[in-house]
């Protein structure tokens, strides 16, 4: 009898345990949002695979950093082997955010790679890319790009700039940061004739200890909570103090500096940083 009561009490306790019902299936807006999130994750993985690691070349030290404001972004960078010890280096920013910017980034990247295989100078490459994008892009969309051709034998950088932020070069011998911003319109917005006449090309000689820095405006225009931009002057001053670091440490510490300035403010634009240094003998 006692044993029967124990069994009954055990059954009572078991019956009082409520098994939670499975969540209702997603419908309507919730289902669409879930599907969109999955698509963005796939797009993020594809975009990540398109961005190459820094090259490994004797006597050169490179590193990169890419941080989209959302799942995907319109910023991109690239390293292009162009033969005879020449390396194409670029940083670019496609208009639009999210998937729109990412799709434009993919097209621009493909065009740049295609033209870099048949053209020999930054000016020729950007002129050819503009011709294609001019046909494809909707009005109001564009791409900014800074393209630098590094000759690792002659130790020169030949550069052209289509409406992008400048390249900064730390000159070790003179102990100064020099801002290089050749003239040029953004890609996809000006006619062939107008774009061609607007685009300048320049060459600088690099010496051991010199460092270059390419970046997108997500760096220089990064806001803090009181809407104060990080700014070019602050970036140049920081670079002057830290150019002797290895490229990986340079980017690591620059990101720490940017996060300190940001002070918790939400990132509103993609951030791309590309840097390289000619090592001393």
C-alpha positions in Angstrom: 0.0 0.0 0.0 2.8 2.4 0.9 4.6 1.4 -2.2 1.5 2.2 -4.3 1.2 5.7 -2.7 4.9 6.4 -3.6 4.2 5.5 -7.2 1.1 7.7 -7.2 3.0 10.6 -5.8 5.8 10.1 -8.4 3.2 10.0 -11.2 1.6 13.2 -9.8 5.0 15.0 -9.9 5.7 13.8 -13.4 2.3 14.9 -14.6 2.9 18.4 -13.1 6.0 18.9 -15.2 4.9 20.9 -18.2 6.7 20.2 -21.4 7.1 23.5 -23.3 5.4 23.6 -26.6 7.6 24.0 -29.7 7.7 27.6 -31.0 5.2 28.4 -33.7 6.7 28.3 -37.3 7.9 31.6 -38.7 5.5 33.3 -41.0 5.3 36.6 -42.9 7.7 39.3 -41.9 9.6 37.1 -39.4 10.2 34.4 -42.0 11.4 37.0 -44.6 13.8 38.6 -42.0 15.2 35.2 -41.2 15.7 34.4 -44.9 17.4 37.8 -45.4 19.7 37.2 -42.5 20.8 33.9 -44.0 21.4 35.5 -47.4 23.5 38.2 -45.7 25.6 35.6 -44.0 26.2 33.9 -47.3 27.1 37.2 -48.9 29.5 38.0 -46.1 31.3 34.7 -46.5 31.6 35.3 -50.3 32.9 38.8 -49.8 35.5 37.7 -47.3 36.8 35.1 -49.7 37.2 37.8 -52.4 39.6 39.9 -50.2 43.1 38.5 -50.4 45.7 38.2 -47.6 48.7 40.6 -47.7 51.5 39.5 -50.0 54.7 38.0 -48.7 57.6 39.6 -50.5 61.2 39.7 -49.5 62.2 43.0 -47.8 58.6 44.2 -47.8 56.1 44.1 -44.9 52.4 44.4 -45.7 49.2 44.1 -43.7 45.5 44.9 -44.2 42.3 45.4 -42.1 38.7 45.3 -43.4 35.7 46.0 -41.2 32.3 46.6 -42.8 29.7 48.6 -40.9 27.2 45.8 -41.5 27.2 42.2 -42.6 28.7 43.2 -45.9 30.1 46.4 -47.2 31.0 48.5 -50.3 34.7 48.9 -49.4 37.3 46.7 -50.9 41.0 46.3 -51.4 43.2 44.2 -53.6 46.8 43.1 -54.4 47.4 42.3 -58.1 50.5 40.5 -59.4 51.4 42.4 -62.6 54.6 40.8 -63.6 58.3 41.9 -63.6 58.3 42.5 -59.9 55.3 44.9 -60.0 52.4 44.7 -57.6 49.1 46.6 -58.0 47.8 47.8 -54.6 44.4 49.5 -54.2 41.8 50.6 -51.8 38.3 51.5 -53.0 34.8 52.5 -51.8 31.6 51.7 -53.7 28.6 54.0 -53.1 25.8 52.5 -51.2 25.7 50.3 -48.1 24.8 46.7 -47.4 24.0 44.5 -50.3 23.8 47.4 -52.8 27.3 48.5 -52.0 28.6 44.9 -51.9 27.2 44.1 -55.4 28.8 47.2 -56.8 32.1 46.3 -55.1 32.0 42.8 -56.8 31.5 44.3 -60.2 34.2 47.0 -59.8 36.7 44.5 -58.4 36.1 42.2 -61.4 36.6 45.1 -63.9 39.8 46.3 -62.2 41.3 42.8 -62.3 40.3 42.3 -65.9 41.8 45.6 -67.0 44.9 45.1 -64.9 45.7 42.1 -66.9 45.9 44.1 -70.2 46.9 47.6 -69.1 50.3 48.7 -67.9 49.7 51.8 -65.7 47.2 52.9 -63.0 45.9 55.7 -65.3 45.2 53.3 -68.1 43.5 50.8 -65.8 41.2 53.3 -64.2 40.3 54.9 -67.5 39.3 51.5 -68.9 37.3 50.6 -65.8 35.5 53.9 -65.9 34.4 53.2 -69.5 32.8 50.0 -68.5 31.2 51.2 -65.3 29.8 54.3 -67.1 27.6 51.9 -69.1 26.5 49.7 -66.2 26.0 52.0 -63.2 22.7 53.8 -62.4 22.8 57.5 -62.1 24.1 58.6 -58.6 26.2 55.4 -58.0 30.0 55.5 -58.3 33.2 54.0 -57.1 36.2 55.8 -55.6 39.6 54.1 -55.9 43.2 54.8 -55.2 45.4 52.5 -57.4 49.2 52.3 -56.7 51.6 50.3 -58.8 54.5 49.2 -56.6 57.7 48.3 -58.5 59.6 46.2 -56.0 62.8 46.3 -58.1 63.0 50.0 -58.7 61.3 50.7 -55.3 58.8 53.2 -56.8 55.0 53.7 -56.4 53.2 55.0 -59.4 49.7 56.1 -58.5 46.4 57.4 -59.8 43.4 58.4 -57.8 39.7 58.4 -58.8 38.1 60.6 -56.2 39.4 58.6 -53.2 41.1 59.6 -49.9 44.8 60.3 -50.3 47.7 57.9 -49.8 50.0 58.9 -46.9 53.7 58.1 -47.1 56.1 58.3 -44.1 59.5 59.3 -45.4 62.0 57.9 -43.0 64.9 60.0 -44.1 63.0 63.3 -43.8 60.9 62.2 -40.8 57.7 63.4 -42.2 54.3 62.3 -43.5 53.5 63.3 -47.1 50.0 63.4 -48.4 49.6 62.2 -52.1 46.3 62.8 -53.8 46.6 63.0 -57.6 43.6 64.7 -59.3 40.8 62.5 -60.7 37.0 62.1 -60.9 35.2 59.1 -59.3 34.6 56.1 -61.4 31.3 55.8 -63.2 30.1 59.4 -63.0 32.1 61.3 -65.7 32.2 60.8 -69.5 35.2 59.1 -71.0 36.7 62.4 -72.3 36.1 64.2 -69.1 37.4 61.4 -66.9 40.5 60.9 -69.0 41.5 64.6 -68.9 40.9 64.8 -65.1 43.1 61.9 -64.2 46.7 62.6 -63.1 49.4 60.0 -62.5 52.5 60.5 -60.3 55.5 58.4 -59.1 57.4 58.5 -55.9 60.6 56.8 -54.9 60.6 54.7 -51.7 63.6 54.3 -49.4 64.3 51.8 -46.6 62.0 52.6 -43.6 59.4 54.4 -45.7 55.8 53.3 -45.2 52.6 53.9 -47.3 49.1 54.0 -45.9 45.9 53.5 -48.0 42.5 53.8 -46.3 38.9 54.6 -47.0 36.9 57.5 -45.5 35.5 55.3 -42.8 38.9 55.9 -41.1 39.3 59.7 -41.5 35.6 60.4 -41.0 35.1 58.1 -38.0 32.9 60.0 -35.5 32.9 60.0 -31.7 29.8 60.6 -29.6 30.0 64.4 -30.0 30.3 64.2 -33.8 34.0 65.0 -34.0 35.8 63.3 -36.9 39.0 61.4 -36.4 40.4 63.6 -39.3 43.4 63.7 -41.5 45.6 65.7 -39.2 45.1 63.3 -36.3 45.8 60.3 -38.6 49.0 61.9 -40.0 50.2 62.7 -36.5 49.6 59.2 -35.3 51.3 57.7 -38.3 54.4 59.9 -37.8 54.8 58.4 -34.3 54.2 54.8 -35.2 55.6 54.1 -38.7 58.5 52.1 -37.4 56.2 49.4 -36.1 55.7 46.2 -38.0 52.8 46.4 -40.3 50.7 44.0 -38.2 51.4 46.1 -35.0 50.8 49.3 -37.0 47.3 48.2 -37.9 46.6 46.7 -34.5 47.5 49.9 -32.7 45.8 52.1 -35.3 42.6 50.2 -34.6 43.0 50.7 -30.9 43.4 54.4 -31.6 40.3 54.5 -33.7 38.2 52.6 -31.1 39.4 55.0 -28.4 38.2 58.0 -30.5 35.0 56.2 -31.4 34.2 55.8 -27.6 31.3 53.4 -28.2 29.7 55.4 -31.0 28.2 53.0 -33.6 30.3 52.5 -36.7 28.4 54.1 -39.6 30.8 53.4 -42.5 33.1 50.6 -43.7 36.7 50.7 -42.7 39.6 49.5 -44.9 43.3 50.0 -44.1 46.2 48.8 -46.3 49.8 49.5 -45.4 53.2 48.4 -46.5 56.8 49.2 -45.5 60.1 48.9 -47.2 62.4 47.2 -44.7 65.9 48.4 -44.0 68.9 46.6 -45.4 
